[in-house]
Amino acid sequence: MKTPFDAVLLIGFGGPEKPADVMPFLRDVVEGRGVPEERLQKVAKQYEQIGGVSPYNRLTHEQAEALEQLLAARGLPLPVVTGFAHAKPRVADSLGFLVRQGKLNIFAIVMAPHRSPASFDKYVEKVEQARESLKAQGFPDFHVTYAPEWHTRPGFIQAMADHVKEAYAQLTPEEKARHRAELIFTTHSIPRAMAMKSPYSRQFEETAQLVAQKAGIPYYQTAFTSRSGRPEDPWLEPDLGDFIERRTYETLAACVVAPIGFLVDHVEVLYDIDTLAQEKAKWKALHMVRAKTAGLHPAFIAMLASLVEEAQA
């Protein structure tokens, strides 16, 4: 099948791949924000508790490989590459690689389901910076088509609903009885000022509602993780850990936490949810089960493929 695109680029945040990468990675993330070194050292200890590395890059590469294979099977033999904002290969590195290969018409998917300046606009800026740098080096210009919003697409919803049902299957019959277990959807918190200027909160709620409906669970809560920045700046709340700590659990026995804002495991999932929130749940004698991220779920990869197929039409 003929396609107007030469390649597909998955754009993501990135993560450290070995312990020696952690501090340089964190410094890169907060560059220009005046975050003290002591704060970064504190965050670095979170990486130590999950093994000193993040699986983010590897897992995103695996998603790219799965997408490339599915596209080829569907008659679209396009290379699928990854580009990260704060890790190698950088967005600029991947675009440079594609341009040198003569790939000048690129379909880009930002690997974040809910849009905000931090989860979409910053990646577009990285692409534009790469464009200017490559043009200054004498390379031809390229065109990037961005995938439309996909936070309510059936494939993504199906993948997360399946993972929620798998998590519920780990509860006991007593825990699954009416009002004994609670579903909590979570995503990365952002500053309220940023949220007011973007569809981030609305899209998060839309995804949560559809996943709960697909999973057959009539009632759910929402919470946020990974708050950073100055303490005096308001961020989206409630924090997941604080939410669990403040809840009154006289009748509640268990909860399922579904990280619908994260597509693969990384420090925000493995530490903020699996370690920090889990510790608070245990302190409350609450059985907490974390649902899987979208990962390589066939419905999710098929959804990514459908974005490419529809755009090429």
Secondary structure, 3 states (H helix, E strand, C coil): CCCCCCEEEEEECCCCCCHHHHHHHHHHHCCCCCCCHHHHHHHHHHHHHCCCCCCHHHHHHHHHHHHHHHHHHCCCCCCEEEEECCCCCEHHHHHHHHHHCCCCEEEEEECCCCCCHHHHHHHHHHHHHHHHHHHHCCCCCCEEEECCCCCCCHHHHHHHHHHHHHHHCCCCHHHHCCCCEEEEEEEECCEHHHHCCCCHHHHHHHHHHHHHHHHCCCCCEEEEECCCCCCCCCECCCEHHHHHHHCCCCCCCEEEEECCCCCCCCHHHHCHHHHHHHHHHHHCCCEEEECCCCCCCHHHHHHHHHHHHHHHC
